[in-house]
Amino acid sequence: MNTPANQDDDLRCAEYALGVLDAAERRELEQAASTSPQIRTSLDQWQQRVAPLVDDVPPVTPAPRVWLRIQRDLGFPANAGAKPTTPASLWDNLNLWRWLGIGASVATLVLVAVNVNTLTERTKPGGPAPAATSAYLVATLARQDGVAHWTATVDTRRSSMVVVPAVKPTIDAGKATELWLIPKDAKPIPLGVFAADQPASMTLPPEILAQINSNAVLAVSIEPPGGSPTGQPTGPVVATGAVRPA
C-alpha cells in the first residue's frame, strides 16, 4: 500500500537532490520512491528545483596546484606531469566543488521551502490547522564584518542541530572551535566542540532545546582542544548569529 509523501519524505527528497545523503540513505529513498508515486513525484520536483541553481554558477577551471593538493590530501600519489581531463570519479567532478560552494545557502532555502509547502497544504480547505511555529530554526554565524562562516539548522522535532561550514575557516594548530547558545539575558551555554571545516551534528537535550528560540544567539569561540575548561568562552569569539524560524 502506498503512503502519501509527508514532510519527512519531502525533506529527504530535498536532501537527496542536494546530494547530502549518504549512500545507504540514498538507496533507502530510491527504494521508497520505486514503490510510492508520491515520493517519486516529490523527488522529481526537488531535482527540478535544485538543478537550475548549478547552472547559475559560472564554470571555473581549477589551477593544476588545486588537483595536486586534492590528491595529496586524499592520500593518492601525485602525478605532477598529468592534468585531469575527463572526470573519472566523484572527486574529479567540477559540479561537486560548485555544489560545495553554494550548499550551505541552498540547504537553508530548502528548509524554508519545505515549511512553506507544508503550511500551504495545511491551510487548504478541510486540512488540519497550521502549526503555531516552524519545526526548524536557523542561524547564520558570521564574523563582525558580515562574512558567514557557518550555518546552523535546528530540527526541533528530532532535538538535533546540524552545523555546516560556509567557508573553510583557518584555525590555529592546537585549538578547537566550540559552539555556544546564548539565551536572552543569560550566560552562554556550551553546546560542544565541533570540526570547523566539515558538517557536524549535535543532539540537543530537552532543557537546551527549550532555550533555543528567536531571542537566542549562537556563537563560536576558539578554545583549547576538548573545549573551554571553565564552562564559559575563554578564547576569542569568531562568529555569532541570531536564531530565527526557517
PyMOL commands that set and color helices and strands:
alter all, ss='L'
color gray80, all
select helices_A, chain A and resi 7-18+23-35+37-55+64-73+90-92+94-122+206-209
alter helices_A, ss='H'
color red, helices_A
select strands_A, chain A and resi 136-142+148-155+160-165+176-182+189-194+200-203+217-223+237-242+244-245
alter strands_A, ss='S'
color yellow, strands_A
deselect
rebuild
show_as cartoon
